[in-house]
Amino acid sequence: MSAYHKQFGGEYSSIFQDPSVVEAYQHRPAYPPRVFEILAGLMARAARPRIVMDAGCGTGFVARRLAPYTDQVDAVDISAAMIETGRSLPGGDDSRLRWIHGPIESVPLQPPYALIVAAASLHWMDWGIVLPRFAACLAPAGCLAMVEDTALPEPWHVAVGPIISRYSMNKDYQPYSMLTVAEELETRGLFRRQGVEETEAVSFRQTVAEWVEALHARNGFSRDRMDPRAAAECDRLLAETLLRYCPDGVVEQQIGGRVLWGSPMSRTSG
């Protein structure tokens, strides 16, 4: 895996600024409560004030729920639409939240930070710039935490897999996780892992229509870029498949969380 692998290039990362993706983002699964307890514990290791940066915050899935544990959260995203939506969501007007619009590689920041969080976002960034920048922005004993959700296998996963592969516009996709991202960063001398914790899975329920819409908040499925007929056909096939497993029209998933943390480094290994 490479930060510059084609699947993470601008052609694909820019989809998170598409209006349809921003609109669909609300249907993505929420992180389990335990994730925020872990992050609060990591933050507590650094000296006060407890100021956190949420890098690539999107609509604030982390920032809005982490704010009560902090003195301030700087929620940074390149998408103005994501930030505008985040402000309007529950917790988005918390006085401890400071929404910042701009690319994480160059946007003005106000360090030091007790904790920097990258929730399913670090792979979209320019590693050679952001990891040294994170290292310079952290307070003593502060760390970088990578966060992602982990869905337990469900009966329909095998059935929907070929449909997703067929209609995804990201034909350069290769499987990855924050674990493999961290391994690549360590290989490059940009990160030193200190720990990882996975939470117990919690139930997340949504309608079939909401599950399908959540897919359109993922890379490769922007409605603004898909052929409308292909998007409609994809949605129909997914819904028909899911209804065979969820005849009441409700999809119940078991969603866990993974938090991996360590020290960003200021140099590469060459």
PyRosetta script that sets phi, psi and omega in degrees:
from pyrosetta import init, pose_from_sequence

init()
pose = pose_from_sequence("MSAYHKQFGGEYSSIFQDPSVVEAYQHRPAYPPRVFEILAGLMARAARPRIVMDAGCGTGFVARRLAPYTDQVDAVDISAAMIETGRSLPGGDDSRLRWIHGPIESVPLQPPYALIVAAASLHWMDWGIVLPRFAACLAPAGCLAMVEDTALPEPWHVAVGPIISRYSMNKDYQPYSMLTVAEELETRGLFRRQGVEETEAVSFRQTVAEWVEALHARNGFSRDRMDPRAAAECDRLLAETLLRYCPDGVVEQQIGGRVLWGSPMSRTSG")
pose.set_psi(1, 144.9)
pose.set_omega(1, 178.4)
pose.set_phi(2, -136.2)
pose.set_psi(2, 146.4)
pose.set_omega(2, 175.2)
pose.set_phi(3, -60.6)
pose.set_psi(3, -22.1)
pose.set_omega(3, -177.9)
pose.set_phi(4, -107.1)
pose.set_psi(4, 14.2)
pose.set_omega(4, 172.6)
pose.set_phi(5, -59.1)
pose.set_psi(5, 144.3)
pose.set_omega(5, -172.7)
pose.set_phi(6, -57.6)
pose.set_psi(6, -30.8)
pose.set_omega(6, -178.4)
pose.set_phi(7, -66.6)
pose.set_psi(7, -16.2)
pose.set_omega(7, 178.9)
pose.set_phi(8, -108.4)
pose.set_psi(8, 11.1)
pose.set_omega(8, -177.4)
pose.set_phi(9, -74.1)
pose.set_psi(9, 173.1)
pose.set_omega(9, -177.4)
pose.set_phi(10, -58.7)
pose.set_psi(10, -30.0)
pose.set_omega(10, 178.3)
pose.set_phi(11, -56.8)
pose.set_psi(11, -35.0)
pose.set_omega(11, -177.3)
pose.set_phi(12, -98.8)
pose.set_psi(12, -39.4)
pose.set_omega(12, -177.7)
pose.set_phi(13, -65.2)
pose.set_psi(13, -29.4)
pose.set_omega(13, -177.6)
pose.set_phi(14, -68.9)
pose.set_psi(14, -13.7)
pose.set_omega(14, -177.8)
pose.set_phi(15, -65.1)
pose.set_psi(15, -22.5)
pose.set_omega(15, -178.1)
pose.set_phi(16, -73.5)
pose.set_psi(16, -2.3)
pose.set_omega(16, 172.4)
pose.set_phi(17, -99.5)
pose.set_psi(17, -3.0)
pose.set_omega(17, -180.0)
pose.set_phi(18, -70.9)
pose.set_psi(18, 136.2)
pose.set_omega(18, -179.4)
pose.set_phi(19, -54.6)
pose.set_psi(19, -39.1)
pose.set_omega(19, -178.4)
pose.set_phi(20, -66.9)
pose.set_psi(20, -34.3)
pose.set_omega(20, 179.0)
pose.set_phi(21, -70.1)
pose.set_psi(21, -43.2)
pose.set_omega(21, 177.5)
pose.set_phi(22, -59.7)
pose.set_psi(22, -43.0)
pose.set_omega(22, -179.0)
pose.set_phi(23, -65.4)
pose.set_psi(23, -37.5)
pose.set_omega(23, -177.7)
pose.set_phi(24, -79.3)
pose.set_psi(24, -14.6)
pose.set_omega(24, -172.3)
pose.set_phi(25, -59.3)
pose.set_psi(25, -31.0)
pose.set_omega(25, -177.7)
pose.set_phi(26, -61.2)
pose.set_psi(26, -19.4)
pose.set_omega(26, -175.9)
pose.set_phi(27, -91.7)
pose.set_psi(27, -2.0)
pose.set_omega(27, 176.3)
pose.set_phi(28, -70.3)
pose.set_psi(28, 148.4)
pose.set_omega(28, -178.9)
pose.set_phi(29, -61.9)
pose.set_psi(29, 143.8)
pose.set_omega(29, 176.4)
pose.set_phi(30, -80.0)
pose.set_psi(30, 154.5)
pose.set_omega(30, 176.0)
pose.set_phi(31, -75.0)
pose.set_psi(31, 143.8)
pose.set_omega(31, 177.1)
pose.set_phi(32, -60.7)
pose.set_psi(32, 150.7)
pose.set_omega(32, -179.4)
pose.set_phi(33, -54.7)
pose.set_psi(33, -32.9)
pose.set_omega(33, -177.9)
pose.set_phi(34, -60.7)
pose.set_psi(34, -29.6)
pose.set_omega(34, 178.5)
pose.set_phi(35, -56.2)
pose.set_psi(35, -41.7)
pose.set_omega(35, -175.6)
pose.set_phi(36, -75.4)
pose.set_psi(36, -27.9)
pose.set_omega(36, 173.7)
pose.set_phi(37, -67.8)
pose.set_psi(37, -39.8)
pose.set_omega(37, 177.9)
pose.set_phi(38, -63.6)
pose.set_psi(38, -46.4)
pose.set_omega(38, -179.7)
pose.set_phi(39, -62.6)
pose.set_psi(39, -39.6)
pose.set_omega(39, 178.2)
pose.set_phi(40, -62.8)
pose.set_psi(40, -38.9)
pose.set_omega(40, 178.0)
pose.set_phi(41, -65.1)
pose.set_psi(41, -39.3)
pose.set_omega(41, 177.8)
pose.set_phi(42, -66.3)
pose.set_psi(42, -40.8)
pose.set_omega(42, -180.0)
pose.set_phi(43, -63.4)
pose.set_psi(43, -35.3)
pose.set_omega(43, -176.1)
pose.set_phi(44, -67.6)
pose.set_psi(44, -16.4)
pose.set_omega(44, -179.3)
pose.set_phi(45, -70.8)
pose.set_psi(45, -25.3)
pose.set_omega(45, -177.8)
pose.set_phi(46, -90.5)
pose.set_psi(46, 160.8)
pose.set_omega(46, 179.3)
pose.set_phi(47, -68.8)
pose.set_psi(47, 151.5)
pose.set_omega(47, 175.4)
pose.set_phi(48, -69.4)
pose.set_psi(48, 157.6)
pose.set_omega(48, 5.1)
pose.set_phi(49, -75.8)
pose.set_psi(49, 155.1)
pose.set_omega(49, -179.0)
pose.set_phi(50, -88.4)
pose.set_psi(50, 81.3)
pose.set_omega(50, 178.9)
pose.set_phi(51, -105.3)
pose.set_psi(51, 129.5)
pose.set_omega(51, -173.6)
pose.set_phi(52, -119.3)
pose.set_psi(52, 144.1)
pose.set_omega(52, 169.0)
pose.set_phi(53, -109.1)
pose.set_psi(53, 127.8)
pose.set_omega(53, 172.4)
pose.set_phi(54, -102.0)
pose.set_psi(54, 102.3)
pose.set_omega(54, -172.9)
pose.set_phi(55, -89.0)
pose.set_psi(55, 119.1)
pose.set_omega(55, -173.7)
pose.set_phi(56, 74.7)
pose.set_psi(56, 53.3)
pose.set_omega(56, -167.6)
pose.set_phi(57, -73.8)
pose.set_psi(57, -17.7)
pose.set_omega(57, -175.4)
pose.set_phi(58, 59.4)
pose.set_psi(58, -131.5)
pose.set_omega(58, 179.3)
pose.set_phi(59, -89.9)
pose.set_psi(59, 11.6)
pose.set_omega(59, 174.5)
pose.set_phi(60, 88.2)
pose.set_psi(60, 31.7)
pose.set_omega(60, 177.4)
pose.set_phi(61, -53.8)
pose.set_psi(61, -37.4)
pose.set_omega(61, 177.4)
pose.set_phi(62, -92.5)
pose.set_psi(62, -49.3)
pose.set_omega(62, -172.5)
pose.set_phi(63, -57.3)
pose.set_psi(63, -44.7)
pose.set_omega(63, -176.1)
pose.set_phi(64, -66.6)
pose.set_psi(64, -34.2)
pose.set_omega(64, -178.6)
pose.set_phi(65, -89.1)
pose.set_psi(65, -21.0)
pose.set_omega(65, 179.3)
pose.set_phi(66, -85.6)
pose.set_psi(66, -21.9)
pose.set_omega(66, -175.0)
pose.set_phi(67, -51.0)
pose.set_psi(67, -43.2)
pose.set_omega(67, -179.3)
pose.set_phi(68, -60.9)
pose.set_psi(68, -19.1)
pose.set_omega(68, 179.1)
pose.set_phi(69, -87.3)
pose.set_psi(69, -5.6)
pose.set_omega(69, -166.7)
pose.set_phi(70, -120.0)
pose.set_psi(70, 172.7)
pose.set_omega(70, 166.1)
pose.set_phi(71, -88.7)
pose.set_psi(71, -29.3)
pose.set_omega(71, 179.0)
pose.set_phi(72, -166.1)
pose.set_psi(72, 144.3)
pose.set_omega(72, 171.8)
pose.set_phi(73, -122.2)
pose.set_psi(73, 122.1)
pose.set_omega(73, 171.4)
pose.set_phi(74, -91.2)
pose.set_psi(74, 107.5)
pose.set_omega(74, -177.0)
pose.set_phi(75, -98.6)
pose.set_psi(75, 109.5)
pose.set_omega(75, -170.1)
pose.set_phi(76, -111.4)
pose.set_psi(76, 131.2)
pose.set_omega(76, 174.8)
pose.set_phi(77, -152.4)
pose.set_psi(77, 148.9)
pose.set_omega(77, 179.9)
pose.set_phi(78, -76.7)
pose.set_psi(78, -16.6)
pose.set_omega(78, -176.7)
pose.set_phi(79, -97.3)
pose.set_psi(79, 114.3)
pose.set_omega(79, 176.7)
pose.set_phi(80, -64.0)
pose.set_psi(80, -33.9)
pose.set_omega(80, -179.7)
pose.set_phi(81, -67.2)
pose.set_psi(81, -38.2)
pose.set_omega(81, 176.9)
pose.set_phi(82, -61.6)
pose.set_psi(82, -45.3)
pose.set_omega(82, -178.8)
pose.set_phi(83, -65.8)
pose.set_psi(83, -43.0)
pose.set_omega(83, 178.8)
pose.set_phi(84, -59.4)
pose.set_psi(84, -42.4)
pose.set_omega(84, 177.9)
pose.set_phi(85, -66.3)
pose.set_psi(85, -44.0)
pose.set_omega(85, 179.7)
pose.set_phi(86, -57.8)
pose.set_psi(86, -38.5)
pose.set_omega(86, 178.6)
pose.set_phi(87, -60.5)
pose.set_psi(87, -31.8)
pose.set_omega(87, -174.5)
pose.set_phi(88, -87.5)
pose.set_psi(88, -9.9)
pose.set_omega(88, -176.6)
pose.set_phi(89, -87.0)
pose.set_psi(89, 163.4)
pose.set_omega(89, 179.9)
pose.set_phi(90, -52.1)
pose.set_psi(90, 127.5)
pose.set_omega(90, -178.9)
pose.set_phi(91, 86.0)
pose.set_psi(91, -8.0)
pose.set_omega(91, -175.9)
pose.set_phi(92, -69.4)
pose.set_psi(92, -16.7)
pose.set_omega(92, 179.2)
pose.set_phi(93, -103.2)
pose.set_psi(93, 13.9)
pose.set_omega(93, 178.4)
pose.set_phi(94, -57.1)
pose.set_psi(94, 133.6)
pose.set_omega(94, -177.4)
pose.set_phi(95, -63.7)
pose.set_psi(95, -18.4)
pose.set_omega(95, 179.3)
pose.set_phi(96, -84.0)
pose.set_psi(96, -5.6)
pose.set_omega(96, -179.5)
pose.set_phi(97, -93.4)
pose.set_psi(97, 130.3)
pose.set_omega(97, 173.2)
pose.set_phi(98, -120.7)
pose.set_psi(98, 104.2)
pose.set_omega(98, -178.9)
pose.set_phi(99, -78.9)
pose.set_psi(99, 131.9)
pose.set_omega(99, -177.1)
pose.set_phi(100, -128.9)
pose.set_psi(100, 121.4)
pose.set_omega(100, -179.8)
pose.set_phi(101, -97.5)
pose.set_psi(101, 125.6)
pose.set_omega(101, 176.2)
pose.set_phi(102, 154.8)
pose.set_psi(102, 166.3)
pose.set_omega(102, 177.8)
pose.set_phi(103, -69.5)
pose.set_psi(103, 133.9)
pose.set_omega(103, -176.5)
pose.set_phi(104, -62.7)
pose.set_psi(104, -23.2)
pose.set_omega(104, -179.3)
pose.set_phi(105, -69.5)
pose.set_psi(105, -24.0)
pose.set_omega(105, -172.8)
pose.set_phi(106, -139.9)
pose.set_psi(106, -8.9)
pose.set_omega(106, -176.7)
pose.set_phi(107, -62.5)
pose.set_psi(107, 140.8)
pose.set_omega(107, 177.1)
pose.set_phi(108, -60.9)
pose.set_psi(108, 134.6)
pose.set_omega(108, -179.3)
pose.set_phi(109, -124.6)
pose.set_psi(109, 168.8)
pose.set_omega(109, 179.2)
pose.set_phi(110, -129.2)
pose.set_psi(110, 71.5)
pose.set_omega(110, 178.0)
pose.set_phi(111, -72.9)
pose.set_psi(111, 172.0)
pose.set_omega(111, 10.5)
pose.set_phi(112, -88.5)
pose.set_psi(112, 156.8)
pose.set_omega(112, 179.1)
pose.set_phi(113, -112.7)
pose.set_psi(113, 135.7)
pose.set_omega(113, 175.8)
pose.set_phi(114, -72.3)
pose.set_psi(114, -24.6)
pose.set_omega(114, -178.2)
pose.set_phi(115, -157.4)
pose.set_psi(115, 138.4)
pose.set_omega(115, 170.3)
pose.set_phi(116, -115.6)
pose.set_psi(116, 128.4)
pose.set_omega(116, -179.5)
pose.set_phi(117, -113.1)
pose.set_psi(117, 133.8)
pose.set_omega(117, 171.9)
pose.set_phi(118, -125.4)
pose.set_psi(118, 102.4)
pose.set_omega(118, -175.7)
pose.set_phi(119, -96.3)
pose.set_psi(119, 103.1)
pose.set_omega(119, -179.2)
pose.set_phi(120, 49.7)
pose.set_psi(120, 42.9)
pose.set_omega(120, -175.9)
pose.set_phi(121, -135.5)
pose.set_psi(121, -20.9)
pose.set_omega(121, -170.8)
pose.set_phi(122, -61.9)
pose.set_psi(122, -33.1)
pose.set_omega(122, -177.5)
pose.set_phi(123, -66.5)
pose.set_psi(123, -16.9)
pose.set_omega(123, 179.0)
pose.set_phi(124, -88.4)
pose.set_psi(124, -4.0)
pose.set_omega(124, -174.0)
pose.set_phi(125, -98.9)
pose.set_psi(125, 163.8)
pose.set_omega(125, 175.5)
pose.set_phi(126, -82.7)
pose.set_psi(126, 100.1)
pose.set_omega(126, -172.1)
pose.set_phi(127, -57.1)
pose.set_psi(127, -41.5)
pose.set_omega(127, -176.4)
pose.set_phi(128, -63.1)
pose.set_psi(128, -20.6)
pose.set_omega(128, 177.3)
pose.set_phi(129, -98.0)
pose.set_psi(129, -47.5)
pose.set_omega(129, -169.5)
pose.set_phi(130, -76.0)
pose.set_psi(130, -35.2)
pose.set_omega(130, -178.9)
pose.set_phi(131, -65.1)
pose.set_psi(131, -47.7)
pose.set_omega(131, 174.1)
pose.set_phi(132, -61.6)
pose.set_psi(132, -35.1)
pose.set_omega(132, 178.2)
pose.set_phi(133, -65.8)
pose.set_psi(133, -43.0)
pose.set_omega(133, 177.1)
pose.set_phi(134, -60.4)
pose.set_psi(134, -42.6)
pose.set_omega(134, -179.9)
pose.set_phi(135, -58.4)
pose.set_psi(135, -40.0)
pose.set_omega(135, -178.8)
pose.set_phi(136, -74.1)
pose.set_psi(136, -23.5)
pose.set_omega(136, -175.3)
pose.set_phi(137, -90.2)
pose.set_psi(137, -13.5)
pose.set_omega(137, -175.6)
pose.set_phi(138, -81.7)
pose.set_psi(138, 142.7)
pose.set_omega(138, 172.1)
pose.set_phi(139, -72.3)
pose.set_psi(139, 161.6)
pose.set_omega(139, 173.8)
pose.set_phi(140, -54.7)
pose.set_psi(140, 135.0)
pose.set_omega(140, -177.8)
pose.set_phi(141, 73.2)
pose.set_psi(141, 1.8)
pose.set_omega(141, 174.1)
pose.set_phi(142, -76.3)
pose.set_psi(142, 162.8)
pose.set_omega(142, -178.9)
pose.set_phi(143, -146.8)
pose.set_psi(143, 167.6)
pose.set_omega(143, 174.2)
pose.set_phi(144, -100.8)
pose.set_psi(144, 128.7)
pose.set_omega(144, 177.9)
pose.set_phi(145, -116.9)
pose.set_psi(145, 127.1)
pose.set_omega(145, 174.4)
pose.set_phi(146, -99.1)
pose.set_psi(146, 133.7)
pose.set_omega(146, -175.4)
pose.set_phi(147, -125.4)
pose.set_psi(147, 141.1)
pose.set_omega(147, 173.1)
pose.set_phi(148, -154.0)
pose.set_psi(148, 158.9)
pose.set_omega(148, 174.7)
pose.set_phi(149, -90.9)
pose.set_psi(149, 157.6)
pose.set_omega(149, -179.5)
pose.set_phi(150, -134.1)
pose.set_psi(150, 106.1)
pose.set_omega(150, -178.8)
pose.set_phi(151, -85.7)
pose.set_psi(151, 129.7)
pose.set_omega(151, 175.9)
pose.set_phi(152, -69.4)
pose.set_psi(152, 150.8)
pose.set_omega(152, -179.9)
pose.set_phi(153, -57.9)
pose.set_psi(153, 135.0)
pose.set_omega(153, 177.1)
pose.set_phi(154, -120.7)
pose.set_psi(154, 156.2)
pose.set_omega(154, -175.5)
pose.set_phi(155, -56.4)
pose.set_psi(155, -30.5)
pose.set_omega(155, -174.8)
pose.set_phi(156, -86.3)
pose.set_psi(156, -7.5)
pose.set_omega(156, -175.4)
pose.set_phi(157, -58.8)
pose.set_psi(157, -44.4)
pose.set_omega(157, -179.6)
pose.set_phi(158, -64.0)
pose.set_psi(158, -37.0)
pose.set_omega(158, -176.6)
pose.set_phi(159, -71.9)
pose.set_psi(159, -37.5)
pose.set_omega(159, -177.3)
pose.set_phi(160, -84.8)
pose.set_psi(160, -17.0)
pose.set_omega(160, -177.5)
pose.set_phi(161, -54.0)
pose.set_psi(161, -51.7)
pose.set_omega(161, -179.5)
pose.set_phi(162, -62.7)
pose.set_psi(162, -32.5)
pose.set_omega(162, 178.4)
pose.set_phi(163, -66.6)
pose.set_psi(163, -45.2)
pose.set_omega(163, 179.0)
pose.set_phi(164, -61.5)
pose.set_psi(164, -44.1)
pose.set_omega(164, 179.8)
pose.set_phi(165, -63.6)
pose.set_psi(165, -38.8)
pose.set_omega(165, -177.4)
pose.set_phi(166, -65.1)
pose.set_psi(166, -41.0)
pose.set_omega(166, -171.4)
pose.set_phi(167, -99.8)
pose.set_psi(167, -10.6)
pose.set_omega(167, 179.0)
pose.set_phi(168, -63.4)
pose.set_psi(168, 135.9)
pose.set_omega(168, 176.3)
pose.set_phi(169, -81.0)
pose.set_psi(169, -13.4)
pose.set_omega(169, 179.1)
pose.set_phi(170, -87.3)
pose.set_psi(170, 84.3)
pose.set_omega(170, -178.5)
pose.set_phi(171, -78.8)
pose.set_psi(171, -3.3)
pose.set_omega(171, 177.0)
pose.set_phi(172, -96.1)
pose.set_psi(172, 5.9)
pose.set_omega(172, -173.9)
pose.set_phi(173, -61.5)
pose.set_psi(173, 135.8)
pose.set_omega(173, 170.0)
pose.set_phi(174, -131.1)
pose.set_psi(174, 141.0)
pose.set_omega(174, -179.0)
pose.set_phi(175, -58.4)
pose.set_psi(175, 140.8)
pose.set_omega(175, 178.6)
pose.set_phi(176, -155.4)
pose.set_psi(176, 166.1)
pose.set_omega(176, 173.4)
pose.set_phi(177, -149.6)
pose.set_psi(177, 174.8)
pose.set_omega(177, 176.7)
pose.set_phi(178, -66.0)
pose.set_psi(178, -23.0)
pose.set_omega(178, 174.9)
pose.set_phi(179, -65.7)
pose.set_psi(179, -45.2)
pose.set_omega(179, -179.7)
pose.set_phi(180, -72.8)
pose.set_psi(180, -32.4)
pose.set_omega(180, 174.5)
pose.set_phi(181, -62.4)
pose.set_psi(181, -46.4)
pose.set_omega(181, 179.9)
pose.set_phi(182, -61.4)
pose.set_psi(182, -40.0)
pose.set_omega(182, 178.9)
pose.set_phi(183, -61.0)
pose.set_psi(183, -42.5)
pose.set_omega(183, 179.6)
pose.set_phi(184, -66.4)
pose.set_psi(184, -39.6)
pose.set_omega(184, 178.3)
pose.set_phi(185, -64.3)
pose.set_psi(185, -39.1)
pose.set_omega(185, 177.8)
pose.set_phi(186, -65.1)
pose.set_psi(186, -39.9)
pose.set_omega(186, 177.8)
pose.set_phi(187, -59.8)
pose.set_psi(187, -35.4)
pose.set_omega(187, -178.7)
pose.set_phi(188, -85.3)
pose.set_psi(188, -1.7)
pose.set_omega(188, -179.1)
pose.set_phi(189, 74.1)
pose.set_psi(189, 23.8)
pose.set_omega(189, -177.4)
pose.set_phi(190, -104.0)
pose.set_psi(190, -4.0)
pose.set_omega(190, -174.5)
pose.set_phi(191, -157.6)
pose.set_psi(191, 143.0)
pose.set_omega(191, 174.2)
pose.set_phi(192, -124.8)
pose.set_psi(192, 111.5)
pose.set_omega(192, -175.9)
pose.set_phi(193, -73.0)
pose.set_psi(193, 139.0)
pose.set_omega(193, 178.1)
pose.set_phi(194, -112.9)
pose.set_psi(194, -28.6)
pose.set_omega(194, -179.0)
pose.set_phi(195, -173.8)
pose.set_psi(195, 167.2)
pose.set_omega(195, 176.6)
pose.set_phi(196, -150.3)
pose.set_psi(196, 141.9)
pose.set_omega(196, 177.0)
pose.set_phi(197, -140.6)
pose.set_psi(197, 135.9)
pose.set_omega(197, 175.8)
pose.set_phi(198, -111.6)
pose.set_psi(198, 137.1)
pose.set_omega(198, -177.8)
pose.set_phi(199, -88.4)
pose.set_psi(199, 164.2)
pose.set_omega(199, 169.7)
pose.set_phi(200, -67.8)
pose.set_psi(200, 149.0)
pose.set_omega(200, 179.1)
pose.set_phi(201, -76.0)
pose.set_psi(201, 145.5)
pose.set_omega(201, 175.6)
pose.set_phi(202, -122.8)
pose.set_psi(202, 156.6)
pose.set_omega(202, -178.2)
pose.set_phi(203, -74.1)
pose.set_psi(203, 135.3)
pose.set_omega(203, 175.0)
pose.set_phi(204, -130.7)
pose.set_psi(204, 117.9)
pose.set_omega(204, -175.7)
pose.set_phi(205, -114.1)
pose.set_psi(205, 139.1)
pose.set_omega(205, 174.7)
pose.set_phi(206, -155.5)
pose.set_psi(206, 163.6)
pose.set_omega(206, 178.7)
pose.set_phi(207, -72.2)
pose.set_psi(207, 163.1)
pose.set_omega(207, 176.2)
pose.set_phi(208, -57.3)
pose.set_psi(208, -43.8)
pose.set_omega(208, -179.6)
pose.set_phi(209, -60.7)
pose.set_psi(209, -39.0)
pose.set_omega(209, 179.3)
pose.set_phi(210, -69.6)
pose.set_psi(210, -37.5)
pose.set_omega(210, 177.3)
pose.set_phi(211, -61.7)
pose.set_psi(211, -45.7)
pose.set_omega(211, 179.3)
pose.set_phi(212, -62.7)
pose.set_psi(212, -42.8)
pose.set_omega(212, -179.5)
pose.set_phi(213, -64.3)
pose.set_psi(213, -35.5)
pose.set_omega(213, 178.5)
pose.set_phi(214, -60.0)
pose.set_psi(214, -32.9)
pose.set_omega(214, 177.9)
pose.set_phi(215, -61.1)
pose.set_psi(215, -33.2)
pose.set_omega(215, -178.9)
pose.set_phi(216, -76.4)
pose.set_psi(216, 0.9)
pose.set_omega(216, 170.4)
pose.set_phi(217, -98.9)
pose.set_psi(217, 6.1)
pose.set_omega(217, -179.0)
pose.set_phi(218, -102.5)
pose.set_psi(218, 158.5)
pose.set_omega(218, 178.5)
pose.set_phi(219, -60.3)
pose.set_psi(219, 133.2)
pose.set_omega(219, 177.7)
pose.set_phi(220, 96.1)
pose.set_psi(220, -1.8)
pose.set_omega(220, -175.2)
pose.set_phi(221, -132.2)
pose.set_psi(221, 25.9)
pose.set_omega(221, 177.4)
pose.set_phi(222, -63.8)
pose.set_psi(222, 124.9)
pose.set_omega(222, 177.3)
pose.set_phi(223, -63.8)
pose.set_psi(223, -25.9)
pose.set_omega(223, 179.6)
pose.set_phi(224, -69.2)
pose.set_psi(224, -17.1)
pose.set_omega(224, -175.9)
pose.set_phi(225, -117.3)
pose.set_psi(225, -20.4)
pose.set_omega(225, 178.7)
pose.set_phi(226, -74.5)
pose.set_psi(226, 148.2)
pose.set_omega(226, 169.2)
pose.set_phi(227, -61.1)
pose.set_psi(227, 127.0)
pose.set_omega(227, -176.3)
pose.set_phi(228, -53.7)
pose.set_psi(228, -38.2)
pose.set_omega(228, 179.6)
pose.set_phi(229, -68.9)
pose.set_psi(229, -39.2)
pose.set_omega(229, 178.2)
pose.set_phi(230, -66.0)
pose.set_psi(230, -40.9)
pose.set_omega(230, 179.4)
pose.set_phi(231, -62.5)
pose.set_psi(231, -43.0)
pose.set_omega(231, -180.0)
pose.set_phi(232, -65.6)
pose.set_psi(232, -40.3)
pose.set_omega(232, 179.4)
pose.set_phi(233, -66.9)
pose.set_psi(233, -41.9)
pose.set_omega(233, 177.2)
pose.set_phi(234, -58.9)
pose.set_psi(234, -47.2)
pose.set_omega(234, -179.4)
pose.set_phi(235, -61.6)
pose.set_psi(235, -42.6)
pose.set_omega(235, -178.8)
pose.set_phi(236, -63.6)
pose.set_psi(236, -45.4)
pose.set_omega(236, -178.5)
pose.set_phi(237, -65.8)
pose.set_psi(237, -40.4)
pose.set_omega(237, 178.7)
pose.set_phi(238, -64.6)
pose.set_psi(238, -45.3)
pose.set_omega(238, -179.0)
pose.set_phi(239, -63.3)
pose.set_psi(239, -44.5)
pose.set_omega(239, 178.8)
pose.set_phi(240, -60.7)
pose.set_psi(240, -41.3)
pose.set_omega(240, -179.6)
pose.set_phi(241, -66.7)
pose.set_psi(241, -46.8)
pose.set_omega(241, -179.1)
pose.set_phi(242, -63.2)
pose.set_psi(242, -37.4)
pose.set_omega(242, -178.5)
pose.set_phi(243, -66.4)
pose.set_psi(243, -22.5)
pose.set_omega(243, 175.5)
pose.set_phi(244, -68.3)
pose.set_psi(244, -29.6)
pose.set_omega(244, -179.5)
pose.set_phi(245, -98.8)
pose.set_psi(245, -23.5)
pose.set_omega(245, -176.6)
pose.set_phi(246, -127.9)
pose.set_psi(246, 69.2)
pose.set_omega(246, -173.1)
pose.set_phi(247, -62.5)
pose.set_psi(247, -19.7)
pose.set_omega(247, 177.8)
pose.set_phi(248, -83.5)
pose.set_psi(248, 0.7)
pose.set_omega(248, 177.5)
pose.set_phi(249, 80.8)
pose.set_psi(249, 8.0)
pose.set_omega(249, -180.0)
pose.set_phi(250, -116.2)
pose.set_psi(250, 126.1)
pose.set_omega(250, 178.0)
pose.set_phi(251, -97.3)
pose.set_psi(251, 121.4)
pose.set_omega(251, 176.7)
pose.set_phi(252, -110.6)
pose.set_psi(252, 120.9)
pose.set_omega(252, 179.2)
pose.set_phi(253, -116.0)
pose.set_psi(253, 153.8)
pose.set_omega(253, 174.5)
pose.set_phi(254, -104.7)
pose.set_psi(254, 108.0)
pose.set_omega(254, -172.6)
pose.set_phi(255, -109.6)
pose.set_psi(255, 121.9)
pose.set_omega(255, 173.8)
pose.set_phi(256, -105.3)
pose.set_psi(256, 178.8)
pose.set_omega(256, 177.8)
pose.set_phi(257, -132.0)
pose.set_psi(257, 150.9)
pose.set_omega(257, 175.7)
pose.set_phi(258, -127.8)
pose.set_psi(258, 130.2)
pose.set_omega(258, 175.4)
pose.set_phi(259, -121.7)
pose.set_psi(259, 121.7)
pose.set_omega(259, 179.0)
pose.set_phi(260, -120.8)
pose.set_psi(260, 129.0)
pose.set_omega(260, -174.2)
pose.set_phi(261, -134.3)
pose.set_psi(261, 160.1)
pose.set_omega(261, 179.8)
pose.set_phi(262, 175.3)
pose.set_psi(262, -162.3)
pose.set_omega(262, -175.2)
pose.set_phi(263, -106.8)
pose.set_psi(263, 121.8)
pose.set_omega(263, 170.9)
pose.set_phi(264, -70.7)
pose.set_psi(264, 148.0)
pose.set_omega(264, -175.4)
pose.set_phi(265, -111.9)
pose.set_psi(265, 158.8)
pose.set_omega(265, -174.8)
pose.set_phi(266, -96.9)
pose.set_psi(266, 5.4)
pose.set_omega(266, 179.9)
pose.set_phi(267, -145.9)
pose.set_psi(267, 161.2)
pose.set_omega(267, 175.5)
pose.set_phi(268, -97.0)
pose.set_psi(268, 168.4)
pose.set_omega(268, 179.6)
pose.set_phi(269, -93.0)
pose.set_psi(269, 3.4)
pose.set_omega(269, 174.8)
pose.set_phi(270, 102.3)
pose.dump_pdb("model.pdb")
